[in-house]
Amino acid sequence: MGPTLTAALLLWLPALLTVFGTFNLLGRGGPIWKVVTPLCGVLVLLAPLTVPDSNSTQAVELLWGVLLIGAPLVFGLALVVFSGDVPVGQVPVWGRPVGLVGIAAACWLIVTWTPNFVADVTLWDRFVLVLLGACSSLCASMYVLHRLFIQRRRSRSWPMLVGALLAPVLLSLRGVGGEAGPPAVAEIAGLSVGAGFALLLSVLVIWFYERNLPEPEALPPPSQDDLERAAAIVARRTQKGGELDG
């Protein structure tokens, strides 16, 4: 079996099945995908061991680095979000400080760490540059759109501003090699402009649609029959609740 066929069977086919199975699970797919999707994901992550001669494993090596940085970041953000004033799924009091520690650990890894298992160091520097640049530009765009179009929630826009300012600080602390700079800047510019136009277009469509909606018609006051029926329903449910409580 040639190296190309081996990479296709042990890397690219499992990768396609992982993506397809993930969408099936999100759409309440069959039970077989609950087994196939994790199995294919494990095969993709083990590609540097199963197909070490393939150049495609550089993407998997990069994915391992992304997972090691993203795990504390996602975990920390989840703890911070769900330790606030949320009605469902609220974590205990210790969630916020632990979440902040996880976010700080992820930021420290972004600034100081370069994975030894990533063969092409320039690839990792390019990834970090695109990650932080895209994060800064997207957070800044969302902050501006939030301040302009969501007036009643302006006080909740500060996390977007923090993200827009923190990403350039982390980028300046890490530094970027000259080889990774120009291609990454082009990717960031394309991603930022495209995502910004997409967000702006979506907001404008929703805004124009809601602005052109007619005023809601006033409902007539309830009749005597409606009031009696509502009172009977309330009395019946109150009586049932009392019997269950007793």
N, C-alpha and C positions, 0 to 999 in steps of 0.2 A: 504494500500500500504506500503510495507516494505521500510526501509531506503536505501537498496541497489537499489531497483527498482526506488525509487524517485531520487537518485543520478544519475542513468543511464539516466533517462528521462530529468532531469532538469540541468544536468552538462555535462555528457560525450557525449550524443547525440548532444546537441547544440555545444559542442566544436568541434566534428567531422564535423558538418555541417558548422561551421565557417571556419575551415581550407579548406574544400572542396569548399565552396563558394568563399573564397578568391582566390583560384587558378582559379576558373571559371571566376571571374571578371577580373583577370589578362589576361586570355585567351579570353576575350570578350564573356563571357557567356550570358545566357538569362537574360531578365529583372527581372525575379522572384528572382534571387540571389541578386539583389540590395536591396531587402526588407528582404529576409531570412537571409543573412549574418550579417547585423547589428543587427537584432533582436536576433539571436543566440548569437552574441557577448555580448549583454547586459545581456542575461540570464546567460552566463558564469560568467560575472563580479558580478552578483547578487547572485551567488551560496552561499556565506557565510550567506545570509539572507534566501534563499529558502531551502537550505539543510544544516543547521548548525550542524547537528549530524554526518555528513559524514566526514571521515578523508581526503577525497579528496579535501576538501575546503582549506587545507593548501597550496596547489599549487595555488589556486586563490588568497589567501591572499598574497602570495609571488608575484603574478602577479601584484596586486595593488601597492605594494612597488616598483616593477620594473617600472611601468607606472609613478609613481610620481617622480622617479629619471630620467627616460628616457625622459620625456616630455621636461624639460628645456635643457637637453643635446642635444637631436635631434634638437630642435628648435634653440638652439645656434649654433650648427654646420652648420645648413642650412643657417642661416643668415651670418655666417662668410664665407662660401663657395660662396654664391651667391652675396656677397658684393664685391668680387674681380673682376678680369678681365674676365668676362664671357659675351659672346655675347647675350645670351637669359636669361630672367628672373632675371636680375640684380636688387637687392634691393637698396634703397636709401643709402645715406652716413651713416645714423645712424645705419645701419644693423650690421656693424662690432662691434662697442662697445656694443650694446645690446646683440649680440651673445656671446661675451666674458663674459658678465655678466651672461648669462644663463649657459654657460659652468662652470663658477666659482661656481654658485649656485649648480649645479649638483655635482661637486667635493666636495663641503662643505657638502652636504647631505650624500654622500657616506662615508665621514670620520666620521661625528658626529651623524648621525641619525640612529636609530633603530626603525622600525615601531612598535607601540603598538598593532596593530591588528594582527600581526604575532605571533601566539601562541608559536611556537618553535623558540627561539632566535638563537639557534645553526644553524637552517636552514638558517636564514638570514645572519649570519656570514659566513657560508659556501658559500652562493651565492656571497657575496662580494669578498671573497677570490678567487673564481673561476673566477669571472668577471675581477678583476684586474690582476690576474695572466695570464689569457688567453689573455687579451688585451696587456699586456706587451710582451708576447712571440710572438703573431701574428704580432704586430707592428715591433718587432725586426726582425722577419723573412722577412717581406715585405720590410723593410729597406735594408737588406742585398741583397735580390733578385733585388730590384730596383737599387741599386748601381752597381750590377754586370752586369745586362742584359739590362738596359735602360740607356745607357751612355749619350744620348743627353738630358735627363731629370733629371740628378743627382741633380741639384739645387732645384728640387721640392720634394726631399725625406725627408726634415727636419720635416714635420708633423709626419711622421712615427717614427722618432727618438724621438720627443717630447712625443708621446704616449708611446713608450717603456720605457722612463725614468720617466714619470709622474705617471704611474700606480704603480710601486714599492714604490714611495714616498707616495702616498695616502694610500697604504697598510700598510706601516710602521707607518703612523700617526694614522690610525684607530686601529691597533692591532687586533690580532685574538686569540680566545680562543683555548685552547689545544684540546678540543673535535672536533672542526671543522677542525683542521689542517691536520692530515694524510689523511682522505678521500678526502679532497679538493685538496691536493697536487697530489694525484694519478689521480684525474680527470683532473687537469691542465696538468699534464705530458702527459696523453693519448690524450687530446685534442690538445695540442701543437705539439706533435710529429706527430699525424695523419694529422692535418691541414698543418704542415710544409712540410711533405712528399707530400701531395696532391698539394700544391702550387708549390713545386719544380718540381714534375712530370709534371704538366701542363706547366710550363715555359720551361722545357727541351723539351717537345714534340713540342711546338710552335717554339722553337729556332731551333731544328733539322729540322723541316719541312721547315722553311723559309731558312735555310742554304743550303738545298738540292734543292731548286727551281732553275731552269735554268735562265740564264740571259734573261731579256726581249728582244725580237727582235725589232730592230730599224724599225720604220715605214717609208715607202717611203715618199718623199716630196710631198706636194699637187700638183696636176696637174692644168693646167690652167682652166679647167672646174670646179674643186673644188673651186678655188679662186673666179671665177665669181659667182658660186652659193652662196658661203658664203657672198660675197659682196652684192648680191641681197637680201639675207635674212636680213642682217644688215640694208640695206637701207629701206626695207619694214617695219621692226619693228621700226626704227627710225621715219619714216613717220607716222606710226600709233600712236606712242607716242606723236609726235608733235601735231597731230590732237586732241588727248585726252586732252593734256595740254592746247591747245588753246580753 
